[in-house]
Each structure stands twice: as C-alpha cells, then as structure tokens.
Amino acid sequence: MDKSYFIQHTEDLFSPQLVFYKEKILQNIEKSIVIAGNSARLRPHVKTHKTKQIVQLCQAKGIDKFKCATIAEAEMLAQCNVQDVLIAYPLIGPNIIRFFHLKERYPHTLFSMVLDDKKIATEVSRLAESKHLQAELYIDIDPGLHRTGVPLGSEVIDFYNYVKELKYVQIKGFHCYDGHNHDPDLEKREIEGNKIYTHLKTMVQSLKPFHSKEFSLVLGGTPSFPVYAKYPEVEVSPGTCFLQDWNYLNQYKELDFVPAALVFSRVIGGYRTHSLFTLDLGYKGIASDPKEERGKILNWESSRSVFQNEEHWVFESGTGSIPEIGEYMYVLPTHICPTCALYDEAAVVDASGNITERWEIVARRRKLTV
C-alpha cells in the first residue's frame, strides 16, 4: 500500500468513515485541467462528491461551470457562488417549480436544465411566463444509452424546431452523456466517441442558420473525457475522476487519476481455521454495486470478498494468516459516487497524514432550502 494513504492518530477515528485526501483531490483537479487544455473547458459533475469544499478547490483553479443531478446539488453550487450550473437530469412535476425557486433565490447563478419532451418543455415555458422568468435549457441527446434524451438524429431537429417557438425558454445548447461508451480500450472509446461527436456536430451545423448564438456542447463523463477533450468547442464534464474509485482505476489506467477517497474500517471478527476475517463495513457503509467486488482493501491486497451484509463484510485472507481484531483497513470503493452519499461528512487528511478538517457531504440530502 502507498504510504501516503496511512492516517496518523487513528485511535480516535471511528469506523467506518469516509476519508478524503485533500492533496490528491487537488492533484486530480490539476490533471483534469491538463487533459481539457484549460479550466474554461471543464464543467465537472458534482454528483460524486456533493461537497462545497471540492467545488471551492475547483473554483480556485479557475473552474466556474458545473453540472449536477439534483436540485440540492444545484443549490449547493449556488451557495458557492458558482456562475453557471447545468442540472443534467430531467425535471418533472414539483422539481420544475423548485428550478424556478432556485432562479429566484440565487439570481447571481445561471441555472439551466435539460429537456427531451415536448409536453414538459411546454409546461416549463408556461411556468416561466407565470413567474416572468426565462428558462435556459440544453436539449438532452441520447447517443445510444437509451436512458433519457432525444435519439440522435432527425428527432432532435424536430424537437429543436418545437422548443425554439416557445416564448419563455432559451436553447443554450446540447447535452449528451455516453454512459454506454465505457470499453476499457481507449481506442474503442475513441471510435465510438468520434462517431457521436461527428453526428452531433453535423446536426448542430445544420441548425446554425436558425440560431443567433453559438451552441454549447456538453459531452461525456470520465471514461470519454480524453476523447471529447480534443474537440476545443466541447465542454467536458467528468465527475468520478476527482475522487477516483477502484472501478475506474482498474478499467481506465491511461487516465492516470489517483484515488483520493477511501473508507477507513476495522477488523471486528476473525476465524483462523478458515482464514476468514470480518470488517465493520457492510453495504450501509460502502456502495452495494457492483455485486461482485465492492471495494479493494489496499493494505491486505491478497484478500477476497466472501459475503457482505448490512453491517459486516467477510473476507478470505489469501495468505493463511488473518489480521488482528481492531486492525485498521483502508478500503478503496469500487463505486465512489453512492459511497459518498452514505456519509454525512468526510474526514479530510493532509499531506502529512493528519486529519485536519471534516467536510460535510451537503448535497447527499434531497432538499437544502428550496
């Protein structure tokens, strides 16, 4: 295990505990700026960390456009005085009203939403009119994930022509998340990403005569980040890479981001005759997906997960010996995004291994004030 992950004075650190490594987060932010070419091209997704302090670290590096998935995340960003926030998730029912409440409460922040449905677009325009506001939006494109979005093709043109006639909405651009483009082979991700970009770019060019301003293009996530970064007009929106998890570390080695979040755990049981030991880290303390391997113990790498319950996680040691009861374990989650959402706060470790702060995971809540 890399010694830079060891924490000093752990006797008072309860477990399980989410831990952030501040210097490593900064390293990942700086790496993302290098890949993007400059900070202005980044629109990071905050759904992974949901934390004001990481937003502020990004702002200090010149990043001031962000993407999010919930109204609470959008409000957290506004509370950080972020200039430009894209809520990249369909807003339906009361969440549309909450969107306009955000605009009213935080007029210094430009809030945009994604849309892919004519009925919802009409409702948004109607509510905007009733509040004497303008709704900025991005047309959500489905590049083949088949989750949300207008299918990439002629249907996008039809939807654009419908929405541009609505008086109280303004089309700012196009949002396209290619979550299906996750092959570990970068060359294969590039082939798929280049096809998506070319198709989208051709379509956008055909609409330019009907649109007075340049369209913004917000594309991809962490796996396709380096693919779209080579197109200078694209805003890239990675998220996981700022904390990095075992899945992305293992799958996308060429990205070279470092794990910056672990879960600190302790051994609470041991069965030497079976080479088994148990951690105080069930699926209430670490994301329950994927089903197979939910995390990697960095300081007992030979171990293999046997089974997990709500509060317990049983491992086979792989060496014949087992750790002592009370021994510390440093676990790198396979999926960091839902792991963060399980904790009220993260203990923050400095470059010397000391816990110096605690950062609230503010937007794990579904509602802040709006």
C-alpha positions as a printed NumPy array, in Angstrom:
array([[  0.   ,   0.   ,   0.   ],
       [  1.169,   3.502,  -0.864],
       [  2.31 ,   5.015,   2.459],
       [  0.728,   8.371,   1.6  ],
       [ -2.682,   6.864,   2.43 ],
       [ -1.824,   5.969,   6.022],
       [ -3.573,   8.158,   8.593],
       [ -1.89 ,   9.408,  11.768],
       [ -3.577,   9.114,  15.167],
       [ -6.393,   6.799,  14.106],
       [ -7.245,   5.787,  17.671],
       [ -9.972,   8.46 ,  17.786],
       [-11.245,   7.911,  14.246],
       [-14.463,   5.933,  14.397],
       [-15.249,   3.432,  11.682],
       [-16.495,   3.016,   9.109],
       [-15.536,   6.511,   7.986],
       [-15.331,   8.158,   4.585],
       [-11.904,   9.767,   4.161],
       [-10.827,  12.413,   1.631],
       [ -7.176,  13.145,   0.792],
       [ -7.026,  16.865,   0.01 ],
       [ -3.69 ,  16.94 ,  -1.822],
       [ -4.736,  14.026,  -4.023],
       [ -8.031,  15.757,  -4.879],
       [ -6.026,  18.825,  -5.927],
       [ -3.762,  16.602,  -7.998],
       [ -6.784,  15.164,  -9.82 ],
       [ -8.267,  18.625, -10.424],
       [ -4.981,  19.794, -11.923],
       [ -4.737,  16.648, -14.063],
       [ -8.244,  17.251, -15.418],
       [ -7.291,  20.803, -16.421],
       [ -4.261,  19.462, -18.288],
       [ -6.42 ,  16.957, -20.203],
       [ -9.039,  19.6  , -21.011],
       [ -6.418,  22.123, -22.094],
       [ -7.714,  24.858, -19.808],
       [-10.127,  25.298, -16.901],
       [-12.754,  27.099, -19.019],
       [-13.492,  23.894, -20.939],
       [-14.409,  21.946, -17.825],
       [-17.933,  21.525, -16.495],
       [-17.36 ,  18.947, -13.739],
       [-20.213,  16.836, -12.414],
       [-20.618,  17.173,  -8.633],
       [-22.78 ,  14.076,  -8.117],
       [-19.725,  12.113,  -6.983],
       [-18.634,  14.225,  -4.007],
       [-21.652,  16.523,  -3.281],
       [-19.298,  18.74 ,  -1.284],
       [-18.822,  22.521,  -1.168],
       [-15.123,  22.38 ,  -0.37 ],
       [-14.278,  20.403,  -3.522],
       [-16.292,  22.89 ,  -5.568],
       [-14.249,  25.674,  -3.981],
       [-10.991,  23.883,  -4.792],
       [-12.142,  23.752,  -8.423],
       [-13.091,  27.442,  -8.353],
       [ -9.629,  28.321,  -7.049],
       [ -8.238,  26.681, -10.198],
       [-10.486,  28.761, -12.461],
       [-13.364,  26.3  , -12.941],
       [-16.734,  28.012, -12.642],
       [-19.161,  25.936, -14.711],
       [-20.582,  22.799, -13.133],
       [-23.042,  20.014, -13.81 ],
       [-25.277,  18.297, -11.272],
       [-28.155,  15.823, -10.979],
       [-30.364,  17.156,  -8.188],
       [-31.911,  20.435,  -7.054],
       [-29.97 ,  20.088,  -3.783],
       [-26.675,  19.804,  -5.673],
       [-27.636,  22.86 ,  -7.748],
       [-28.385,  24.843,  -4.587],
       [-25.089,  23.762,  -3.04 ],
       [-23.31 ,  25.13 ,  -6.128],
       [-25.235,  28.4  ,  -5.916],
       [-24.232,  28.724,  -2.27 ],
       [-20.627,  28.564,  -3.524],
       [-21.409,  31.487,  -5.869],
       [-20.863,  29.355,  -8.971],
       [-21.672,  31.33 , -12.124],
       [-23.154,  28.591, -14.34 ],
       [-24.989,  25.409, -13.259],
       [-26.487,  22.778, -15.569],
       [-28.937,  20.374, -13.947],
       [-28.334,  17.393, -16.23 ],
       [-31.319,  15.36 , -15.083],
       [-34.965,  15.502, -16.215],
       [-37.012,  17.838, -14.019],
       [-40.572,  16.578, -13.695],
       [-43.51 ,  17.687, -11.535],
       [-42.615,  19.773,  -8.435],
       [-38.923,  19.8  ,  -9.408],
       [-39.765,  22.236, -12.215],
       [-41.188,  24.637,  -9.622],
       [-38.074,  24.127,  -7.495],
       [-35.933,  25.038, -10.516],
       [-37.661,  28.426, -10.742],
       [-37.344,  28.894,  -6.991],
       [-33.589,  28.429,  -7.424],
       [-33.526,  31.137, -10.082],
       [-35.429,  33.491,  -7.798],
       [-33.369,  32.799,  -4.686],
       [-29.931,  32.806,  -6.354],
       [-30.066,  35.367,  -9.172],
       [-26.238,  35.525,  -9.36 ],
       [-26.152,  31.951, -10.74 ],
       [-27.27 ,  30.99 , -14.232],
       [-29.285,  27.762, -13.904],
       [-30.037,  25.603, -16.934],
       [-31.972,  22.376, -17.288],
       [-32.052,  19.543, -19.828],
       [-35.193,  18.747, -21.795],
       [-36.193,  15.923, -24.126],
       [-40.009,  16.024, -24.055],
       [-42.388,  18.468, -25.795],
       [-45.041,  18.324, -23.096],
       [-42.54 ,  19.105, -20.361],
       [-40.997,  21.86 , -22.485],
       [-44.428,  23.473, -22.861],
       [-45.014,  23.227, -19.108],
       [-41.622,  24.811, -18.404],
       [-42.427,  27.705, -20.743],
       [-45.838,  28.201, -19.107],
       [-44.361,  28.303, -15.608],
       [-41.576,  30.64 , -16.746],
       [-44.186,  33.025, -18.113],
       [-46.159,  32.941, -14.863],
       [-43.021,  33.92 , -12.953],
       [-41.802,  36.473, -15.526],
       [-38.615,  34.479, -15.973],
       [-36.703,  32.895, -18.827],
       [-35.786,  29.197, -18.659],
       [-32.384,  28.329, -20.125],
       [-32.151,  24.774, -21.392],
       [-29.993,  22.219, -23.116],
       [-31.567,  19.659, -25.399],
       [-30.715,  16.26 , -23.941],
       [-29.386,  13.853, -26.583],
       [-29.494,  10.06 , -26.403],
       [-26.376,   8.769, -28.225],
       [-27.28 ,   5.117, -27.671],
       [-27.503,   4.693, -23.899],
       [-31.334,   4.621, -24.154],
       [-31.906,   6.13 , -20.735],
       [-33.061,   9.698, -21.343],
       [-32.707,  12.132, -24.212],
       [-33.915,  12.675, -27.763],
       [-32.449,   9.986, -30.064],
       [-29.509,  11.419, -32.011],
       [-30.926,  12.008, -35.497],
       [-33.868,  13.723, -37.186],
       [-35.921,  13.688, -33.966],
       [-33.501,  16.218, -32.491],
       [-34.214,  18.633, -35.334],
       [-37.948,  18.203, -34.803],
       [-37.622,  18.794, -31.062],
       [-35.422,  21.848, -31.601],
       [-37.934,  23.366, -34.021],
       [-40.717,  22.842, -31.479],
       [-38.867,  24.288, -28.499],
       [-37.46 ,  27.333, -30.28 ],
       [-41.022,  28.561, -30.817],
       [-41.708,  28.592, -27.078],
       [-41.515,  32.173, -25.924],
       [-40.138,  31.757, -22.419],
       [-37.369,  29.207, -22.977],
       [-33.931,  29.753, -24.456],
       [-31.948,  26.925, -26.027],
       [-28.325,  27.24 , -24.925],
       [-27.003,  24.049, -26.444],
       [-26.928,  20.274, -26.337],
       [-26.124,  17.822, -23.564],
       [-25.021,  14.295, -24.41 ],
       [-23.904,  11.651, -21.925],
       [-22.477,   8.482, -23.472],
       [-22.62 ,   6.183, -20.449],
       [-22.655,   3.121, -22.715],
       [-19.223,   4.082, -24.097],
       [-17.165,   2.501, -21.313],
       [-14.879,  -0.021, -23.013],
       [-11.547,  -0.324, -21.148],
       [ -9.772,   0.031, -24.511],
       [ -9.252,   3.758, -25.152],
       [ -9.086,   3.21 , -28.9  ],
       [-12.571,   1.671, -28.877],
       [-13.913,   4.532, -26.748],
       [-12.387,   6.971, -29.212],
       [-14.047,   5.285, -32.195],
       [-17.469,   5.433, -30.534],
       [-16.956,   8.95 , -29.158],
       [-15.746,  10.293, -32.507],
       [-18.876,   8.918, -34.186],
       [-21.125,  10.586, -31.616],
       [-19.289,  13.9  , -31.909],
       [-19.287,  13.885, -35.723],
       [-23.007,  13.1  , -35.892],
       [-23.843,  15.762, -33.315],
       [-21.568,  18.375, -34.873],
       [-23.104,  17.864, -38.329],
       [-26.578,  18.282, -36.861],
       [-25.608,  21.422, -34.951],
       [-24.079,  22.951, -38.082],
       [-27.388,  22.454, -39.889],
       [-29.194,  24.427, -37.157],
       [-26.81 ,  27.391, -37.02 ],
       [-28.7  ,  29.492, -39.592],
       [-31.727,  29.377, -37.264],
       [-29.888,  30.224, -34.041],
       [-28.384,  33.633, -33.285],
       [-25.749,  32.417, -30.8  ],
       [-23.183,  29.644, -30.717],
       [-24.496,  26.406, -29.243],
       [-22.741,  24.976, -26.198],
       [-21.939,  21.261, -26.376],
       [-21.633,  19.408, -23.059],
       [-20.391,  15.893, -23.703],
       [-19.324,  12.746, -21.916],
       [-18.233,  11.644, -18.472],
       [-14.92 ,  10.424, -17.067],
       [-14.342,   7.415, -19.41 ],
       [-14.83 ,   9.507, -22.566],
       [-13.223,  12.641, -21.096],
       [ -9.985,  12.335, -23.129],
       [-11.979,  11.593, -26.287],
       [-14.013,  14.813, -26.284],
       [-11.191,  16.919, -24.816],
       [ -9.543,  17.037, -28.241],
       [-12.507,  18.994, -29.662],
       [-11.933,  22.593, -28.497],
       [-15.575,  23.73 , -28.699],
       [-16.796,  20.951, -26.357],
       [-17.33 ,  21.387, -22.622],
       [-16.208,  18.163, -20.947],
       [-17.921,  17.007, -17.771],
       [-16.034,  14.309, -15.84 ],
       [-17.035,  13.673, -12.242],
       [-15.675,  10.468, -10.727],
       [-12.064,  11.311, -11.599],
       [-11.808,  13.99 ,  -8.891],
       [-12.044,  11.262,  -6.228],
       [-11.346,   8.191,  -8.401],
       [-12.515,   4.704,  -7.438],
       [-11.38 ,   1.116,  -7.891],
       [-13.563,   0.552, -10.946],
       [-12.189,   3.483, -12.934],
       [ -8.637,   2.973, -11.641],
       [ -8.755,  -0.631, -12.819],
       [-10.601,  -0.031, -16.096],
       [ -9.07 ,   3.199, -17.391],
       [ -5.4  ,   3.104, -16.481],
       [ -4.422,   5.638, -19.142],
       [ -6.369,   8.387, -17.329],
       [ -3.801,   8.407, -14.52 ],
       [ -6.037,   9.847, -11.792],
       [ -5.205,   8.818,  -8.229],
       [ -7.635,   7.521,  -5.603],
       [ -8.469,  10.437,  -3.312],
       [-11.236,   8.874,  -1.213],
       [-11.178,   5.713,   0.878],
       [-13.323,   4.166,   3.584],
       [-11.475,   3.595,   6.854],
       [-12.568,   0.349,   8.53 ],
       [-11.616,  -2.017,  11.362],
       [-11.462,  -5.775,  11.736],
       [-14.229,  -6.928,  14.091],
       [-14.047, -10.721,  13.679],
       [-11.616, -13.485,  12.703],
       [-11.725, -17.24 ,  12.022],
       [ -8.167, -18.505,  11.668],
       [ -9.138, -22.081,  10.819],
       [-10.939, -20.799,   7.728],
       [ -8.609, -17.843,   7.001],
       [-11.598, -15.502,   7.301],
       [-11.869, -12.044,   8.824],
       [-14.746,  -9.557,   9.113],
       [-14.799,  -5.773,   8.699],
       [-17.266,  -3.294,  10.211],
       [-18.112,  -2.241,   6.664],
       [-21.402,  -3.558,   5.324],
       [-23.343,  -2.204,   2.39 ],
       [-24.647,   0.587,   4.626],
       [-21.09 ,   1.944,   4.588],
       [-19.951,   1.294,   1.018],
       [-21.846,   1.179,  -2.276],
       [-23.59 ,  -2.157,  -2.856],
       [-22.755,  -2.13 ,  -6.552],
       [-21.324,  -3.892,  -8.369],
       [-22.46 ,  -7.209,  -6.98 ],
       [-19.088,  -8.92 ,  -7.338],
       [-16.332,  -6.729,  -5.873],
       [-17.489,  -3.662,  -3.968],
       [-14.075,  -2.486,  -2.844],
       [-10.376,  -3.271,  -2.6  ],
       [ -8.509,  -3.489,   0.725],
       [ -5.307,  -1.613,  -0.046],
       [ -3.325,  -2.853,   2.955],
       [ -4.407,  -6.515,   2.604],
       [ -4.411,  -6.907,  -1.162],
       [ -4.477, -10.71 ,  -1.209],
       [ -7.922, -10.753,   0.427],
       [-11.049, -11.881,  -1.414],
       [-14.619, -10.872,  -0.588],
       [-16.741, -13.823,   0.579],
       [-20.034, -12.154,   1.501],
       [-21.396,  -8.871,   2.795],
       [-24.364,  -7.895,   4.958],
       [-25.727,  -4.574,   6.163],
       [-23.004,  -4.006,   8.787],
       [-20.496,  -6.814,   8.135],
       [-18.093,  -7.734,   5.334],
       [-16.368, -11.117,   5.398],
       [-13.089, -11.712,   3.547],
       [-10.806, -14.675,   2.937],
       [ -7.288, -13.526,   3.712],
       [ -5.496, -15.247,   0.819],
       [ -2.303, -15.698,   2.853],
       [ -3.215, -18.25 ,   5.527],
       [ -2.873, -15.635,   8.259],
       [ -5.511, -13.083,   9.193],
       [ -5.348,  -9.573,  10.672],
       [ -5.877,  -9.   ,  14.374],
       [ -9.168,  -7.788,  15.836],
       [ -9.136,  -3.989,  15.784],
       [ -6.597,  -3.749,  12.963],
       [ -7.174,  -0.858,  10.552],
       [ -8.172,  -1.448,   6.946],
       [ -8.109,   1.08 ,   4.105],
       [-10.752,   0.245,   1.514],
       [-10.932,   1.766,  -1.963],
       [-14.61 ,   1.654,  -3.041],
       [-15.414,   0.192,  -6.431],
       [-18.111,   2.853,  -6.884],
       [-17.335,   6.07 ,  -5.025],
       [-20.414,   8.119,  -6.03 ],
       [-23.057,   6.23 ,  -3.998],
       [-20.484,   5.573,  -1.268],
       [-20.153,   9.314,  -0.607],
       [-23.942,   9.593,  -0.394],
       [-23.918,   7.207,   2.587],
       [-21.98 ,   9.612,   4.822],
       [-22.826,  12.934,   6.491],
       [-19.213,  14.037,   6.339],
       [-15.727,  13.041,   5.25 ],
       [-12.61 ,  13.192,   7.403],
       [-10.028,  15.183,   5.434],
       [ -6.393,  14.069,   5.528],
       [ -3.492,  16.397,   4.708],
       [ -0.183,  15.544,   3.04 ],
       [  1.306,  14.559,   6.413],
       [ -1.437,  12.032,   7.121],
       [ -3.186,  14.143,   9.73 ],
       [ -6.94 ,  14.686,   9.839],
       [ -7.265,  18.463,   9.718],
       [-10.884,  19.052,   8.704],
       [-14.26 ,  17.453,   8.274],
       [-16.247,  18.283,   5.138],
       [-20.   ,  17.927,   5.142],
       [-21.464,  15.929,   2.246],
       [-24.033,  18.689,   1.925],
       [-25.948,  17.557,  -1.124],
       [-26.484,  13.968,  -0.019],
       [-29.743,  15.468,   1.239],
       [-32.616,  15.642,  -1.24 ],
       [-33.504,  19.158,  -0.141],
       [-31.489,  22.04 ,   1.287],
       [-33.825,  25.046,   1.392],
       [-35.554,  25.017,  -1.998]])
